[in-house]
Every structure is written in structure tokens, then in C-alpha cells.
């Protein structure tokens, strides 16, 4: 970028009351969400403290140049700072009447709490006198200076916040008071000096030579230095660990950068006619049309979201003495913003001595239940169309509605109650730190993270935990906002809990109960209750608002949605979720349990009579399996994949068998038994392959052991014939796996068709059973025109197609090096979670060539990508006929398919 590129944009009014705003809400990729919406609020006439925004692109220029400012950027910032001073009629750092500013981050995509903020910038040893003189409030002034030094030291310089909190606590002990609010102006003035000493003793002179005065580091007194360092810190926070993790979790690109908003400070801590709060124009938990949120009288904004003080509900604000007018005006602003954005808005505001100021708005984050309800209600209100409503709901969010809930019939005693901050229920061991939550997940233990209040550094633990429980904070606290965003159950503000994180325990006030680390606890984020012990959980049913949205989605989508299921129970569940058939019935899953011995007998015996007997037993079992599946899906297609994995997967583990033999020998075991075990070991060794996933499996297995596909197809056809005789309408389809050449499919298709015809003749019924194949090898995709001449349908197995395209072994690489590849940006995302463009190109080639070979070919996908919303949208573009996914992903796929279709309009 060149030096003449515009990097700074003004918002708000000038000294004459003229609006000089240069941006709007459509510029979020330049100004960030916060900057764009500040500009928009100023444009529509809402009271916004003036300021300016430094662009996201400047952040990335700075970061990509190894934290070096692009040419001309600092000069442009200086020009806008001087302009802001002219507009306000005050100067930053002025000893008579200083202008104070906030420095806040604002990325294009909302990332609540992930990046940094500095308040009260511009205070120094001279301007503090001007603030005292102007406000006639020494305590407020010294408290503001104290807050600024503390926040600047922590956010900008990276000092441990406990250094300052410990000093405050020590001061309270000396003064014999319990609350910060009980400290006097003189106490705050003394803390300012203590804080400056802490700063001097803990900031490196080598790293910050510009801060060295008279041989030692001093807190910066120059406002220009304060501002530059604060802006650099906000830019730097784009790449802090919690922001990076949040972007990874929410699929936000790393190259967007964050804007920086420099804005005139307004103060909610100037006494009982001042307040600050966070609010939503509707309830973000359930979507009800009510003003929802929290406020604190005589506080700054960070106090609300930090959860340090327990808040009051926003509905009470207009009834508080001295705040009635501002409270009523705020409700008018709610209506204005919702009508303007045509969506639920999240709002931050401050009231300074009775005057309302808007500090931020954005389209508010909400739970899945709220998203559905708000979308439907706004259609009824005429604010949006049905198409917009369908596009308003994030498919990934629907997972929240499929999360467990407490069983209605379960008996339990409520231990404590808090705020129902994020719906769903969780059961797990109590852990008291993010690190312990991460460790528990790594060991396979389910846990609930118990904290006084979470902060952004706890994000990894919040992700690892089944649910989150805090003793402080409101419904807009960090814990509540983050939990709702990622669909984790959360109960906040359980004041009865006295948490001791060091001892890893929580005492429940008024009882003898102590929750220790490792104790099982249950939380219900829908009702806000906490239970000691494990409560039985149940999955909810699809109904109400979700049904409405999915019915609307079905009106617009072109892609069909099927499910992957291997038993009647999963098939019925899939059907209840709206699946239009079974896209993948993995028959190998039917060979486990008691039947494993039968398939082992087949594999390990050379005697054809013994093998035939084993196959006959499997036929009887498989016929019953398919009967149940086809009956559950009566009238809908069920694609049955013939046996796919290598046969040795059904045998004993050679390692375990080797250990068993060694123990028998060491214990002087029966010689005959040992000999039999050794023979078995030799047979297993003889069947081992260097690369079994590319060895004797799939269609190759059916060619080498033709008795197996005959048995399976006969079972499929027999089950279908039996159901037809009962008056039902079974629609099975036979899928031959891992085909790489047309000759393979031609051979096995003939086996299948001949067997189907034999059963039909024997049963005296007509059977129309399509025969197709699974495209999961690159060669199959690029020769699909040939293969399609022998296929009624293609089902793209994108799991194996991804493995064979990349040359990755999924079971190995996802743990071994995919995380490193993602961290080093060698891969943009995990290709086993979201379809890779290269793999998608093979699917596209396969579809196009397949239709050349067979114009009536039906094409679908049956890998887990079929339930990934981003992948579903790609499959829509490719022109597939359907996707198939796990049962609980069916609603997501239905919604994503509709959104893909609407995006084409």
C-alpha cells in the first residue's frame, strides 16, 4: 500500500454540530464492525462521542512489516487527533481541561473480549489537575488515573494484573474497608504513585528505552507516546493466543486485521446520575421481544462485562432516580436501531450525569433458540422475508438445540441457582482452571469449568469443558457471551458459591457442601440451576420454531438430505430429523458383537463347507438387519454399502494375542492352547498388509471372495421381498465400494443384478433395486464417464477421497501434523472437516463425466462433509443431487442447503 492510501476515518460531529462522519455500516472490512457501526449510528443521528477509526488494513500492514508503521500512517493519525481536539475544544493531556480518549479494537467479525481496550488515555501528572478542576471530583479523577495506569500497564505493557489488584487489596486491608468504592480520593492518589512504582520496577528499559527518564523507566507522561503505544497494543492483540484461538473456532480469516477506534471518553462513574451498561433489543437467550441486559450505576463499561460487580436488569433503568430520562431515551434508541438494522442489536452505552451516549452497536450474538424465534417473529412483524429468515440462522448453531437437557423424569436436589446464561445441560467433573479443563479433555474426562468469572485467557478451557459455571457476572459477562456463541451450557452469577481456585474447591454458602475438584456436578443453562452429582440427560426433539425454519428451508433448497445410519434406531431418528433416506448403511458395523465370531470363522477356515455355513449364518442375520432398516425407512431410499474394510479388521489384535501367548508361556499354560494361539497368530500375520486401507478391501474383497457380495445382496433382496409381501414399499439400493476401474464395477454389478433377479423370481415379487458405486479414488473420479455406464448412482465417499487425494492417513495425520499445518497456515482448515477445493474439483469432475456416461445418474455425497455447512454449499454449486450425514447433522444440512440455493438467486 502507498502512503496516500486513506488509513483513518472520522466519525461524529464537529464543534458546530455538523456531522463529519466518513464511514458507514457497510465498511466493516475497512473500519471493523465497531467502527462501521459507530459511523452508522452517527449518520442516523444517535448520540455518539466523536472519534476516529484506524483501518484494519493498517493493522495488517503493521503486522506484516514486523510491527513497523507504514509510511505516513503516524502523520495521518496525528492529523485526525488534532482534528478531534478541534471538534471537542479540548486537548489530550491539557493541564486545564483535558480531553481523555478510549482506544478500542474492532475486527470485521465480532470477537467479544478477545482483543484489547484502553480507557482514560491522556491522563498524566499534569492533566489530572485539569480533570479535578473541571469535574470538582478528586476521587473520580484519581480513580480514573488509577484505572488508566492499571489498564495501560496490563494491556499495553503486558504486566501481570495481579500486581495491581494486590496493591488495591492491601490498601483496603490497611483502611479496613471491603469495597474499592470505600477507598477515598487520597487512597486513590496513593495508589497512583504505587502503580507508577510497579510500572517502573516491572517494565524493561531495554525493550522500552523511550520510557527511560533519569536512568529508570517511568510511566509515559507524553499523550502522543501513550496513544501510539496503545494503538500498537491493540494491533498486537489481533495475534494474541486467545484471539487466534477464537478465530480458529469461528472460522474467521487471520488476514482481516482489527481496526482501532480512538473515541472521546464519556464517564459512567461520575456519581449516581451516571451509569454504564450492555443491552440487547431482544432477549438473546430465547428471542422474546423484550429489552434485555445489565447496567451498573457509577461504573465504567469494563465493570459490566468483567462481572466484578453484580448488575441490575436494564428494564429497571428508566425507574432509577436521575436516570429516568436517559433510560426512556435508551428504549427509543433500541427501536430505532432494530428497525434500521432489521435485526436484534447488541448495544453498549454510557450515561454521563444524565446524558445518554451510544458507544457501540452490532447485530447481536444469540443462542440457536433465540435465532430461530427472532427470525420467525421478524417475518410476522414484516421486518424481513422468509428467505431472509432462513439465511439469518447459522446452521452450526442448530447443534445447540440438539444438545442434552436434564431428563424431565430425573430426580435431583438443586444445590444452587444462578442466571440461565446459555441453554443446554452439562455433566462432568468440577475443574477450577482452564488448564485443568484442557487436561481433562485430553484424558477423555468430561468436566465443568468452575470459575469466579471467566476472562478471555480461559477460552481454551471453556472450549474443552462440557459447560461453564461462574459465581459472578451477569448475562452479558464474558462467560455468558462466549458460551452462547459456541453453544456451551453456562450458568453465571451463582452468588452462593465461594470459590477458592487455589484449593480447587467451592463452598456453597448456607450449607455444609463443598465441591472438590473431580466431584461430579450438573448444570442446566436453560434454568440456571446447579446440582451436585450426575443428572440423567436426554436429547430434545425437533419442534416449534426449528420445525418452522426447517420447513421454510425445505421450500427453497434443491439438494436432498439423507443420513448415514446402520441400525433401525438411528434410521428412525434420522427420519424424525427430516432425512429423506439413508445415504450410507455401513454393513461392516453389523458384523460386530456376537457376529464377530461368525465372520472370523469365515476368514480363518479354508474348508469351503465351514465357510458356507458361516455365510449362511451371516445371511440370516443380515436379512434381519436389512428388514429392520428398510421398514424404518419405508418409502425412502436406503443405500447399503457392501462390505468395505479389510477382513483382518474383524480378527483379534496381533499385539494383544502376542501378549496373551507370552503370559501363557510364562505361567506354564496348556501346551495345546498355546499351539492353537500360535496358529491363529500365524494366520493373522499371513493376512497382514503393509497398507491395508489401500489393500484387499472394498470391491476387491468381493472379487476375491465372491460368496460375500452374493450373500449380502441376497439378504438385501430377501428383506425387500418380505416387506413387499407385507404391503410396504422398501427402496434399497446396492452400493459397491472403492471401485477404481469400470471392469471391477461391471463384474460386481452383474453379480448383484443376477442375485436380485433370482430372489425376485423365488419370492414372486418385482424388485427394482438400483446398483451404484462409491467414488472415493481419484482414478474413479477422472474415469467417471466409463464407470457411469455401469452405475445407477454415484455416492462420493469424501472421507477416503480426501485421504487418497492428499495421500493422508486420516487416523494418523489429524493427530500427528494437521494441527501444525493449520498453525503454520500450510492448510487453511482441516480438509477432513470441510471439503478441500482440490477434492471438490475431483467431485465436480466425477459428476460432470458421470452424466456424460449416464444422463440419468443420481449423484450424492456420503462422507461426514455432508453435514458441514460450508461443504454443503460447495456441493450445491457442484450440482449434486443430495448429501448424506450423521443423523444429528441432518437439520444443519437442510438449512445449509437452503442457504446455498438462496445465495444463487
N, C-alpha and C positions, 0 to 999 in steps of 0.2 A: 504493500500500500504506500502511496506517496504522501508527502507532507501536507498536501492541500485537501486530503480527504477529511470530511467532517466527522469529528470524533466526539463532539459534545453538543447536547441539545438542551435548551432551556424549557422550563415549564412554570406555570403560574403567572401572576400579574406583575406589572411594573409599578413604579412609585405613583403613577397617575391612575392606577386601577385598570389599565389596559391589559388584555390577555396577550402575553407574548410567547405562548406555548408553541413549540416547534414540532412536536410529535403527536401520535395518536395511538389507539389501541391496536392498530394493525401493524405496528412496527416492533413487535415483541422480539423478533430475532435481531434487531438492532439495539433497542433500548431495554431489552429484557422485559419480562412480564410486569414487574413493579413499575419501571419507568414508563412503559407504554400506557399502563392504566392510570398512573398519576397524571400523565399528559391528557388522557381522555377525560378524567374527572375535571381537570381544569378547563378543558374545552367546553364541557356541558354546564359549567358554571358552579360546580361544587366548591366548597371552601378547602383549598389545598395550599399548604405552606409552600412558598416559592422555592425553587431549586434548579438544579441541572443534572443531567444524566450523561455519564461517560459510557460509550458504546461497548457492547460485547466483543466487537471486533478488535477494539483497543486492548482488551484483556488478552485475547489470543495472540495479538502481535507482541505484547509484552512478554507473555509466557514463552512463545516460540523463539524469542530472541534472548533466552536465558535471563528473563526478568530485567530486560533493558527497555527503557522507554523509547517508543518510536519517535522519529524526528518531528518536532513541532507539537507533540501531544501536551507536554507540560505547559508550553506557552498558551495553548488554546484553553487549557483548564484554568490557567491564571486569568485569562480574559473573562471567562464566564464567572469566576469567583468575584472579580471586580464588578462585573455587571450585576451580580446578585447583591453585592453590598450597596450598589447604587439604587437597586429596586427597593431594598428594605430600608435604606437610610441609616445603616449601621455597618461597622467594620468588625471583621473577625479579629479578636484579640484586643479590641479597644478598651482602654482603661476606664472610660466614662460610661459607655452603654454598649457592651459587646454583642456582636452577632455570634450566636452559637449554632452549629450545624450538626446534623447526623450524617453518617457515612454508612450506607447500607448496600448490600448485594441485591441482585435481581436478575436471575437467569431467565432465559426464554421459557423454560418449563418450570413450573412451581417445584421448589425443593425446600420445603419448610424446615427451618432450623439447621440446614446443612452447611450454610456459609455464614460469614461473619458480619457483625454490625458494631459500630462505634457511635456512642451518643455524647452530646455535650462538648463536641470538639470546638476548640477556640478558647477554652479556659486556660489561664496561666496565672502566675503570681500577681500580674497587674490587672487582668480583666476580671478577676474575682472581685476586686474592689468595685468595679463598674456594675457588676451584677448585683452586689449587695446594695449599692446606691440606688439602682434602678428598681429593684424589687422590694427594697426595705425589708428584706427577709434573710438575715445572715445564715440561719440554719439551712434553709433551702439552698442557698448559694454554696455553702461549704459542702453540703451533701452532694450537690451536682458536681463539684470539683472532685470530691472523693470518688464518686461513681466513674467519672471520666478517667481518672488515673488508673483505677482498678480495671476498667474495661479495656483501656488502651494497652495496659501492661499485659493483660491476658491475651487479647485478640491480636494486637499488632506485634508485640514483642515475644509472645509465646510463654510468658511466665505462668507458673502454677497458680491458679485461682485461690488455692487453699492458703497461700502465703498471706493474702489479704483478708480472707474470711477469718483466719486465725487471729489476725490483729484486731478485727472487729469484735470477735468473741471475747478476746482478752480485755478489750475496753469495756464491754458490757459487764464482765465479771468485776472489774475494778469499780465500776459505777453502781453495781448492784441492780442492774436492770436486765429484763429478759428480751426486749424487742429493740431492733435498730431504731424504731421510731422514738424510743425513750432517750436516745442519746441527744445531747444538747448541741448548739452551734459550736461551742468551744470544743466539745468532744470531736465533732466532725473536722474542725480546724486542726486539731492534734493528729487525727487520723490521716489528714492530707500530708502532713510532714512525715508521719511514719511510712505512708505509702511511697512517698518520694525516696525515702531511705531504702525501702525494699527494692524499688526500681533500680536505684544506684548500685546496690550490692549484688543484683542478680542479672543485670544486662551486661553483655560482653562489650568491653571497649574495643576489642579487635574487630568484632562484627559491625559495630556502630560507632566508628571514630567521629562522625559528625555530632554525636551527642556528648562528647567529652568536653567538659569545662573545668579549667583549673586542675587538670590531671585526673579527673574522675567523671564517670557517666552521670549525667543529670537528666531529669525528666525534661523533654523538649518544651521550651517556652515560646519558640517561634511558631505561629499558627500555620505558616506555609509548610514547615517541616512536619508538623502534626498531620496536616491534610495529606501530604504526599505519602507519608508512611502508612496512614490509614487506608488510602486508596490501594497502595501496593499490597497491603494485608488482605483486603477484600479480593483483589485479583488472585492473590496466592491461595485464598480459601477455596477457589474453584477446584484445585487439585488436592485438597486435604483428604485424608483417608475416608472420613465419613461421607463427604460429597461424592467421591469416586465410587464408593460402595452403593450409595443411593442411586447414582446414575446407572450403575450396572443392574441393580434390582429393577429399575423402572425403564430400562432400555432407552436412556437419554444419551445422545451422542456426546463424546468427550470434547469435540472441537467447537461447541457452540459458544463457550465462554460465559462470563457473567458481566452484566453492566454494573456500574457503581452510581448510586443516587446520592448526591450531596444536597441536603434539604435543610431549610431553616428549622431549628428546634422549636417545638411548642411543648409546653410542660404540663403534664397531668399531676405533678406533685407540688403544686403551688397552694395547697390548702384544701379545705372542704368543698370549695366550688370548682375544683379541678378533678379530673378522672381520666382514666385510660381504659381501653377495652378492645376485645376482639369479638366480632359478631358475624352471624350468617343471616341471610334474608329468609332462609327456611331452615328447618331442623336437619342438619347433615347426617343424623343417625337414622331417622325414619322418613324424612321427606315431608313431614307435616308443614303446613303453611303457618309458621309462627316465627317471630323474631327470637333468635337463639344465640346465646353467647354469654360472655362473662365480662365484668368490669371491676375495677378497683378505684376507690376514691383516694386521692392524694398519692398517686403512684405513677411510675414510668412504665412504658409499654412492656419492657423486658420482664417486669414483675408479674405480668399476667401470664405470659407463655411459660415462664420459668416454673410456675407452680409454687413459688416460695410462700405466697400468701393465698389463703383460700378466698375465692372470688364470690361475687354476687351475680345473680342472673340478670341478663340485660333487660328483661321485662320490667324490673323494678326501677330502672334508671330514671324514668320520667316522673317518678313519685318522690325522688330524693330532694330535700331542701337545697336550693341553689343550683340544681341541675335539671329542673323540670323543663325549662325552655330548650336546652340543648338536647335533652332526651327526646322530646317531641320532634325536634328538627331531625334528629338521627333517624327516627322511624320514617319520616318523609324521604330521607336520603335512601333508605332501604328500598322503598317503592321505586324511586327514580332509577336507581342502579339496576334493579331487577328488570324493569321494563326496557331499559336501554340495552342491557346485555342479553336480554331474553334468556336468562339462566339464573340459577341460585348464585349469589355473590358472597364472598368472604371479605370482611371489612375490618380494617384496623383504624381506630380513631383515638383522638385525644381531646379532652375538654380542658381548656386553659381559662380559669377564672370565668366560667360560664360560657365561653366561646367554643363552638364545635369546629374541629379541624379533621379533615379526612387524610389519613396517612397512607392508605393502601386499599385497593380492591382487586379482586381477581375472581374468576369463576371458581367457586369453592369446591374443595375436595369433599367427597361424601361416600357413605357406605353404598354397597350394591343395592340394598333395600331402598335407601333414600334415592339413589339414581333412578331406579325404576319408577318409584312413586312420583318424584318430581317431574319426570318426563311425561308420564301419563296425565298428571294434573295440569301441566302447562299446555298439553294438547286440548284438554277440556276447556281451559281458560282462553284458548285462541292465540296463545303466545307463540307456539311452534306447531309444525305439521307432524303427522305420524312418521313421515320419513326422517325428519329431524330428531324425533324422539328415539327412534331405533338407533340412530347414529350417536346419540348422546350417551349411551350406556357402553362402558368399556367391557368387552367380552371377558377379559381377565377377571374383572370384578365379580362376575357371577359365581366364581369359586366361593366367595364369601357366603352366598346363600346356600351352598352345599356343604358348609362346614357343620360339624356336630353341634347339637344342642343338648341340654340336660333332658334325660328321659322324663316325660311327664309322670310316669309311674314310680320313679325312683324316690326313695325316702332318704332325707338328709336334713341335718340341722344347719341353719345359717349361722356361720361364725361371725361374720361382719358384713357391713354394707358400705358401698361407695357409689360412685357415679357410673352409670352404664355408658362407658365411653366408646366402645367398639363392639359390635354384636358377635355372637358365636360363643361357644363354650370350650374350655380347655382343661385338661387334667394333666398333671405332671409333678415332678419333684420340685420343691421350692429351691431356687438358687438366688443368691443375693448379689451377683455381679455379672456383667456382660461376659466376662472371660469364662466364668463358670458355666454360663448358658452355652457358650460355644463349645466348651469341653464336653458338656453333657451330650450335646447333639452328635459330636464326633464319636462318642462311645455308644451311640444308639439309645440314649436315655431321654425320654420326654420330660421337659421341665417347664416351669412357670417362672418368669423373671420377676422377682420381688424387689422393688426399689422405693426409696423415699420419693423420688421423682426421677424420671429418665432425663438424659441430656443427649445431644447428638452423638457423643462418643460411645453411647450404649447401642448404637444401631446394629452392630454385628450380633450382639446378644439378643436384641429384640427380634431379629430375623430368625435366629436359632431357636428361640423359645416357642412353645405352643401358645402362650398367652402372656400378658403383662399385667402386673398388679402394683399399684403405687398408693402410698398413704397421703400424698399431697397432690395438688394440681386440679384444675377443672377440665371441662370437656374440650377446651381449646389448648390445653397444655401440650407439651412436646409428645408425651406418651400417647395421648389421645389422638392427636393428628396423625402421627406416624402409624400407629396401629390401625386406624381406619383406612389409611391409604394402602396398607399392604394386606388388609383383611384379617388381621390377627385379633382375637378376642382381647379386650382390655377393660379393666376396672380401675378407675382412678379415685383419688381423694378419700381413701378408706382411713378416716381420721383415728379410728380405734387401734390401728396398727402402730406400734412403737418399734421401728426397725433399727436394728444395730447391724450394719453391714459388716463391720469388723468381726463381730462374734458370729455372724451368719445365722441370725435368728430374729424373730419378730414376736414381741409380746402383744397380746390382744388386751387392750385396756378393759378393766371391769371383769376380767375372767382370770382363771389360772392357766390359760392356754398359752403355750409358747410354740411357735412354728420354727422348727430347726431345719437347717439345710438337709435336703434329702427327704423330708416329710412330704407325703402326697397331699396336694391341695387341688381344689377345683374352683374355677371362676366362671361366672356367667356374665359376659359383657353385654348381654341384652337387658338383664335386670339389675346388674351391679352388685351381685352377691358373691361372697367368698365362703367356701366350705372346706373344712378340714377332712381330708380323705378323698378317695376317688369316687366320683358320681358317674353312674352309667350314662353314656352319651348315645344319642340317636341322630341319624341324618334327617334333615327336613324334607318335606315333599314339595314339588314344584306346584305353586298355586298362586292365585291372586295376581298381583302386579306383574310377576315374572311371566305368568301364562299370557297376560295381555301383550306384553312386549314381544314375547316369542311368537305369538300368533300374528302380530303385525310384521315381524321379521319374516315369517314364512310367506307372507304376501309378496315380499319383494325379492327374496333370494331365488337364484337359479340353481345353485348347487344342491344336490341331495345330501342328506346327512345320515350315515349309518353308524353302527357301533361295532367295536371289537369285543366279542363275548364268546365264552367257551362252555357255558352251562346255562340251563334254563333260568336260574335265578337272575344271573346277570343279563340275560336276554330280556326278561320281563322288566327289569329295572331300566334297561336301555329304552324299551318301548315306552315306559312311563315318562322318560325324559324327552320323548319325541323322536327317537330314532326311527328311520324309515326302512330298516332292515339291518341285517348283520353283514358287515363288510369283511369280517375276518373271524372265522371259527378255527382256532388252532387245535387240531386234533391231537397233537402230541401231549397237550395238557390232560387229555382223557386217559393217558396211559400210565398215570402216576398212581400212588397209593397202592391199593390191593392188586391192581392190574400190572404193577411193575414186574411182578414175578412171572406173569404170563409172557410179556414181551421179552423178558430175559431168557425164558425157556426157548423162545423162537430164535433169539440171537445166538445162543450158546450151543445149540444142538445141530449136528449135521444130519441127523436122522430125519428124512422127509416126512415120515409118519408123525413123529413128535411135533415137528414144525406145523404140520397141517392141523393137528389137534389144537395147538396154541392159537393158530389163526382162527379156527372155528370159535374158540372161546372169546377171542377179541371181537369177532364178528357179532356175537350175541350182545356183548357189552356195548359195542359201538352202535348197533341198531337201536338200543335203548337210549343211548346218548342223543342220537340224532332225532329220534322220535320226540324227546322232550324239547329239544331246541326248536324243531320245526313247528311243534304245537304252540309253543310260547310266542312264536313269530308268525302265526298263521296269517297267510295272505301277503306276507312281506318276504323279500328275498333273504336267503341265508347262504353266504358263500363259505363253503367248507374247504379249507386248505388241507390237502393230503399231507401225509407225514413228511416233515421237513428236516428235523435235526439229525445229526449223525447218530447211528444206533448206539455207539458207545456211551452216549449221554444217559441211556437207560440202565447202564451197568454200574457196579459198585465203584467207588473211588479207588484207584490203584494204590494211592498213598495210604488210605485208611486200611486197605486189605494187607498191605505190606507190614504195617504196624501190628495188625491182628496176628499175622503169621509169626512175627518176631516174638510177640508176647506168648503165644502158644508154645513156641520152641523153648523160650526161656523158662517156662513153667513146666516143661516136660509133658506137653499136651499129647492127646491121642494122635498117633502116627498117621492113621487113615484120614483123620480130619485135616491134619496139616497137608497131607498129599493132595486132598481134594481142593484145598485152598490154593495150593501152589499151581495146580492145573488151571484153576479159574484165573489166577494171576497171569499165566501164560496166554490164555485165551484173550484176556483184556489187553495185554501187551501187544498181541498179534493184531488187534483191531485199532490200535492207537495210530493217529495220523499226525504228521508234523504241523499241518494247518487244517484242523477238522472243519472249520467254517467254510473252507473252500475245497473240501474233500468230498467224501461219499455222503451226500445229503441231498435234500430236495428231490427233483425229478430223477437224479442219478440213482437214488435209493430205490425208486420204483422200477427203474430199468434193470438194476442188478437183482432186486428181489421182487419180481412181478406179482407174486402172490399177495403182497401188501396193498398195492393200489386196487387190485381186484376185490380184496376183502373190504376195503374202505368204501369204494364206490358201490359195491353190493349192499353194504349197510345203509348208505345214504339212500339208495333207490328203494330198498325194502321199507325203511322208515317212512319214506314219502308215500309209497304204495299203501301201506297200512293206514295212514292218515286219510288218504283219498277215499279209501273204502269206508271210513268213518264220516265222510261228508265234509272234511276240512280241505283247505286249499294250501298245501305246503309248496314252497317255492325254493327248493335247494338249488345251489349252483356248485359245480365242482371246480376247484382251483388247483392247478398243477404248479408246484413251486420251483423257483430257481432255474427256469429254462434259459438256456443261452443260444440254442440253435432251433430252427424250425423243425428239424428232424426229430429232436427229442420230444417236442410237443405233439408232432404228428403221430409218433409211436404210442405215446401215452393217451392221447385223445381217442385213438381207436380202441384201446383197452377200455377206457371209460364208457364210450358210446356203446360198444358191444355188450358190456356188463349191464348198462341201463336197459338196453333193449331186451336182454334175457330176463331181467327181473320184471319188466313190464309185461312180457309175454306170459311169464309164470303167474303173475298176480292178476292178469286180465284187466289191467288199467293202463291208461295212456300216461306216459311220463315225459314231460318236456323239461329236461334238466340241462341248462347251458353248461358248457365246458370252456373254461378260460385259463389264463395263466397269470402268474405274478411276475411283473417286470422288476427285477432287483439287481440286474447285472448290466453294466454299460453296453456290452455287446448286444444284449437283448433290446436295449433302447434304440441303438443305431441300426438294427436289422428288424425293427418292429413291423415294417411293411411285409416282410416274409412271414414272420411269426403270426401276424394277424390273420393270415389266410386259414390258420388252423384254430383260431380262438373266437369265442363269442364275446369275451370281455377281457380287458386288461385291468389288473389291480397293481398299482405301483407300490412296491414294498420299499418305502423311502428310508427305512432304518438300514437295511442291507445295501440299498443303492448308495446311501451316503458312505457306508463303510468301504464298499468296493470302488467308489469314485475317488475317495480320498486315499485309499489304502490304509485306513484307520481300523483298528480293532476297538469297537466301542467300549467293550468291557475293560480294556486296558488304558486307552488314551484319555478317557474322561477324568480319570484319577491321576494319570501319570503326567501329562503335559498340556492338556487343553486349558487348565487354569493359567498356566504360564503363557500360553499362546494368546489368551484373552488379555492378560495383564500387559503383554508386550505389543498388543494390537496386531499380532500376526493373523488373528482371526477376529472379525467384528463381533461374533457371537458364537455360541456353541451350535455347530451345524446339526447336532442330534436333537436340539430343542426347536430350532427354527430352520426351515429349509434353506440350504445354501443355494445361491444363484446358479452355480455350476451344475448342481444336482437338478435344480429346477429346469435348467436348459435341457438336460437329458430327458426329463419327464415330458417337456414340450415336444422334443424331437420324437419321442415314443408315441405321443398322442397323434401328432401330425402324420407320421409314417404309418401308424396303425390304421388310421382312417383311409389311407391310400390302399392298404391291403384288404380292409373290410369296412366299407362305409357305414355299416350298422354296428360297429364295435362300440361297446359301452366301456368307458374308462373311469377308474376311480383311484383313490389312494387309501392304503390301509395301514400305513406307518403311524407312529404317535404324532407325526407332524399334522395329521388330520385334525387334531384338537388344538393346535396352536393358531391363534387368531391371525398372526402375520403370515403364516404359511397358508392358511385357508384363503386369504386374499390373493396370494400368489397363484394358488391352484384355480381360483376363479378366472384369473386372467389367462391362464394356460388353456382353459376350456374343458376341464374335467367335468364329468357328469355327477360325481359325488365324492365326499370324503368320508372316511371311517375312523373313529377314535374310541378311546375308552369311554364307558358309559357316563361318567361324571363330567366328561368334556363335551357331551352332545349339545347341551344348551349353549355353550360358548361357540361351538362350530355353527349352530343355527344362526346365532346373532352375527358372527363374523361374516358368514356367507351373505347375509342380507346387506351388511355394510359394504361389502365388496361390490355387490350388484348396484347399490345406490351410488357408489363412487364413480361408476361408469356412466351415470346419467348426466 
